Amino acid sequence: MSQVLHTPPPTASEAAETPAQLAARYGLSVSGARPSLPEYVRQLWARRHFITAFATAKLTAQYSQAKLGQVWQVMTPLLNAAVYYFIFGVLLGTKHGVPDYVPFLVTGVFIWTFTQSSIMAGTRAISGNLGLVRALHFPRAALPISFCLQQLQQLLFSMAALVVILLFFGVPVAASWLLAIPALALQFMFNAGVSMVMARMGAKTPDIAQLMPFILRTWMYVSGVMWSIDKLTAKDHLPRLVTIALETNPAAVYIDLMRFALIDSFHAHQLPPHVWAAATGWALLAGVGGFIYFWKAEETYGRG
């Protein structure tokens, strides 16, 4: 004989309740629902070891198939700097009037590469890791942050080559080199914020990743990587708004701060006005704003 289980009919009060009220009555919650912002921050902090381990593993695997391995972490920006030196420094003459042009150029290329690579990696952080996003429950912001941390680790590894270049071209070791620490910290916060913005946009529209190289290349050309913004704006032939835009360009701000910290011939008068305030403002605007913007779409990542 088969037994039939009968569910007792709902009471009048239960029948009048909405699905949300019923879920609350029985302790049910939405799967993958977005946590509150403070809770999200706590979850992210609890997974800080995962973030660092994931970044290190990605960095190790990046050049695992190349015969020279991790050497390419240094060779890639150095080769880019060599190409830019020939085209802009020699053919276009941007090196004229710029003391220590090779350290000036290499510093700019290394710092710009940090921003460029962080943003490109962040754009694909969600769309390129859908298997991980759909398989595991964790704060999705861990992905773009870990990719930025990976690029910071790569930059720090490359800084050894930058120090050798500085010493080779006669730039002395100075106490101002310590200013590179807060400058890089602010730049990392800015990069992470922009990466989270692009991660959310890239998750919804993966084609953005195809457009970003063109946007970043244009941004690089107006950021003073290969030429001196100070010398260009000193000629008073540009509209005031263009001068302000060039001087407050966040990429240029962080590049100039690193040049000021590392190169003794790059003086304070070459920095844009209120440069540390600008660097801090960009870091807070991008870092905090980008984090909140990314968090607001937390429950949508990996779906559809």
C-alpha positions in Angstrom: 0.0 0.0 0.0 1.2 3.4 -0.8 1.0 6.2 1.7 0.0 9.7 0.7 1.5 12.6 2.7 -1.0 15.4 3.1 0.3 18.9 3.6 -1.9 20.8 6.0 -3.6 23.7 4.3 -2.2 27.1 5.1 -3.9 29.2 7.7 -5.7 32.4 6.8 -2.8 34.5 8.1 -0.2 32.4 6.2 -2.2 32.7 2.9 -2.2 36.5 3.3 1.6 36.7 3.6 3.8 37.6 0.7 6.6 35.3 -0.4 9.1 37.6 1.2 7.3 37.4 4.5 7.1 33.7 4.3 10.8 33.4 3.6 11.5 35.6 6.6 9.2 33.5 8.8 11.1 30.3 8.0 14.6 31.8 7.9 15.1 31.6 4.1 17.3 33.9 2.2 17.9 34.7 -1.5 20.8 32.6 -2.9 23.7 34.8 -3.9 22.0 37.9 -2.5 24.2 41.0 -2.1 25.4 41.5 1.5 25.4 44.9 3.1 28.5 47.0 2.4 30.1 46.6 5.8 29.5 42.8 5.7 30.9 42.7 2.2 34.1 44.4 3.4 34.4 41.9 6.2 34.0 39.0 3.8 36.6 40.5 1.6 39.1 41.0 4.5 38.5 37.4 5.6 39.7 36.2 2.2 42.8 38.4 2.1 45.0 35.3 2.1 43.1 33.9 -0.9 43.6 37.2 -2.8 47.4 37.3 -2.2 47.8 33.6 -3.0 45.7 33.9 -6.2 47.7 36.9 -7.3 51.0 35.2 -6.7 49.8 32.0 -8.5 48.7 34.0 -11.6 52.0 35.9 -11.7 54.0 32.6 -11.5 51.9 31.0 -14.2 51.9 34.1 -16.5 55.3 33.2 -18.1 55.4 29.6 -17.3 55.4 28.6 -20.9 58.2 30.9 -21.9 61.8 29.7 -21.9 63.0 32.9 -20.1 60.2 32.6 -17.6 60.0 35.5 -15.1 62.7 37.4 -17.0 59.9 38.7 -19.3 58.5 40.6 -16.3 61.4 43.0 -16.7 62.1 42.5 -20.4 58.6 43.5 -21.6 58.6 47.1 -20.2 62.3 47.5 -21.0 61.7 46.6 -24.7 58.7 49.0 -24.8 61.0 51.7 -23.3 63.6 51.0 -26.0 61.0 51.4 -28.8 59.6 54.6 -27.3 63.1 56.0 -26.9 63.9 55.5 -30.6 60.6 56.8 -31.9 59.9 59.7 -29.5 63.3 60.5 -28.0 65.4 60.2 -31.2 63.1 60.6 -34.2 60.7 63.1 -32.6 63.3 64.7 -30.4 61.3 64.7 -27.1 64.5 64.0 -25.2 65.9 67.5 -25.9 65.8 69.6 -22.8 64.8 66.7 -20.5 67.7 65.8 -18.1 68.3 62.1 -17.5 65.9 61.3 -20.3 66.4 57.5 -20.2 65.6 57.2 -16.4 62.7 59.7 -17.1 61.4 57.5 -19.9 61.9 54.1 -18.2 60.2 55.3 -15.0 57.2 56.6 -17.0 56.9 53.3 -18.9 57.1 51.1 -15.8 54.5 53.2 -13.9 52.2 53.5 -16.8 52.4 49.7 -17.5 51.3 49.1 -13.9 48.1 51.1 -14.5 47.5 49.8 -18.0 47.9 46.1 -17.1 45.8 46.5 -14.0 42.9 47.9 -15.9 43.1 45.4 -18.8 43.2 42.5 -16.3 40.3 44.0 -14.3 38.2 44.3 -17.5 38.4 40.5 -17.9 38.3 39.7 -14.2 34.7 38.4 -14.2 34.1 37.5 -17.8 37.4 35.6 -18.0 36.8 33.6 -14.8 33.2 32.6 -15.1 34.0 29.0 -14.0 35.4 30.2 -10.8 32.7 32.7 -10.2 29.9 30.1 -10.7 31.6 27.3 -8.8 32.5 29.1 -5.6 30.9 31.6 -3.3 33.2 34.5 -2.4 33.2 38.3 -2.7 33.6 38.9 -6.4 35.7 42.0 -5.8 38.5 39.6 -4.8 39.1 39.0 -8.5 39.9 42.5 -9.8 41.8 43.3 -6.6 43.9 40.2 -6.9 44.7 41.0 -10.5 45.8 44.5 -9.5 47.9 43.0 -6.7 49.5 40.7 -9.3 50.5 43.7 -11.4 51.9 45.4 -8.3 54.0 42.3 -7.6 55.2 42.4 -11.2 56.1 46.1 -10.9 58.0 45.5 -7.6 59.9 42.7 -9.3 60.7 45.0 -12.2 61.8 47.9 -9.9 65.1 46.1 -9.4 65.9 46.7 -13.1 64.8 50.3 -12.8 67.2 50.8 -9.9 70.1 49.4 -11.9 69.2 51.8 -14.8 69.0 54.8 -12.4 72.4 54.0 -11.0 73.9 53.3 -14.4 72.9 56.7 -15.6 74.3 58.5 -12.6 71.1 59.0 -10.5 72.2 58.8 -6.9 70.4 57.0 -4.1 68.5 59.5 -2.0 66.1 59.6 0.9 63.4 60.8 -1.6 63.2 57.3 -2.9 61.1 56.5 0.2 58.3 58.7 -1.4 57.8 55.9 -3.9 56.1 53.9 -1.2 53.1 56.2 -0.6 53.0 57.0 -4.3 52.7 53.4 -5.3 50.1 52.8 -2.5 47.9 55.6 -3.9 48.4 54.4 -7.4 47.4 50.8 -6.4 44.2 52.1 -4.8 43.4 54.1 -8.0 44.1 51.1 -10.2 42.0 48.8 -8.1 39.1 51.2 -8.2 39.2 51.6 -12.0 39.7 47.8 -12.4 36.5 47.2 -10.4 34.5 49.6 -12.5 35.8 47.9 -15.7 35.2 44.5 -14.2 31.5 45.2 -13.7 31.2 46.8 -17.2 33.2 43.9 -18.7 31.0 41.3 -17.0 27.9 42.8 -18.7 29.5 43.7 -22.0 32.6 41.5 -22.7 33.3 43.4 -26.0 34.6 46.3 -23.9 37.8 44.3 -23.5 38.4 44.6 -27.3 38.0 48.4 -27.1 40.2 49.0 -24.0 43.6 48.7 -25.8 42.7 51.7 -28.0 41.4 53.8 -25.1 44.5 53.0 -23.0 46.9 53.7 -25.9 45.3 57.2 -26.3 45.5 57.7 -22.5 49.2 56.9 -22.6 50.0 59.4 -25.2 48.5 62.3 -23.2 50.0 61.1 -19.9 53.6 62.3 -20.4 55.1 58.8 -20.5 57.5 59.7 -23.4 57.5 63.5 -23.1 57.5 66.2 -20.4 54.1 67.7 -19.6 55.9 70.5 -17.6 57.8 71.7 -20.7 54.7 71.5 -22.9 52.4 73.5 -20.5 55.2 76.1 -19.8 55.0 77.5 -23.3 51.5 79.1 -22.6 50.2 78.2 -26.0 47.6 75.8 -24.8 44.1 76.7 -23.6 43.9 76.8 -19.8 41.4 73.9 -19.6 43.8 71.7 -21.7 46.7 72.5 -19.3 44.6 71.7 -16.3 43.4 68.4 -17.8 47.0 67.4 -18.7 48.3 68.3 -15.2 45.5 66.6 -13.3 45.4 63.5 -15.5 45.7 60.7 -12.8 48.1 58.6 -14.8 50.4 61.6 -15.2 50.1 62.5 -11.6 51.4 59.1 -10.4 54.1 59.1 -13.1 55.4 62.5 -12.0 55.3 61.6 -8.3 57.5 58.5 -9.0 59.9 60.6 -11.2 60.1 63.2 -8.4 60.8 60.4 -5.9 63.5 58.6 -7.9 65.2 61.1 -10.2 67.2 63.9 -8.6 67.0 66.1 -11.7 63.2 66.1 -11.6 62.4 69.0 -9.3 59.3 70.0 -7.3 58.5 72.9 -9.7 57.9 70.3 -12.4 55.1 68.8 -10.5 51.5 70.0 -11.0 50.0 72.1 -8.2 48.9 70.3 -5.1 50.1 67.0 -6.6 49.8 64.9 -3.4 46.3 66.2 -2.9 45.4 65.3 -6.5 47.0 61.8 -6.1 45.0 61.2 -2.9 41.8 62.5 -4.3 42.0 60.3 -7.4 42.8 57.3 -5.2 39.8 57.9 -2.9 37.5 58.7 -5.8 38.4 55.7 -7.8 39.0 53.3 -5.0 35.9 54.0 -2.9 33.7 54.8 -5.8 34.8 51.9 -7.8 34.4 49.5 -4.9 30.8 50.7 -4.2 29.9 50.6 -8.0 31.2 47.0 -8.2 29.4 45.9 -5.0 26.1 47.1 -6.2 26.0 44.5 -8.9 27.5 41.7 -6.8 24.5 39.3 -7.2 24.5 39.6 -11.0 28.1 38.3 -11.6 28.2 34.9 -13.3 24.5 34.8 -14.1 22.9 34.8 -17.5 
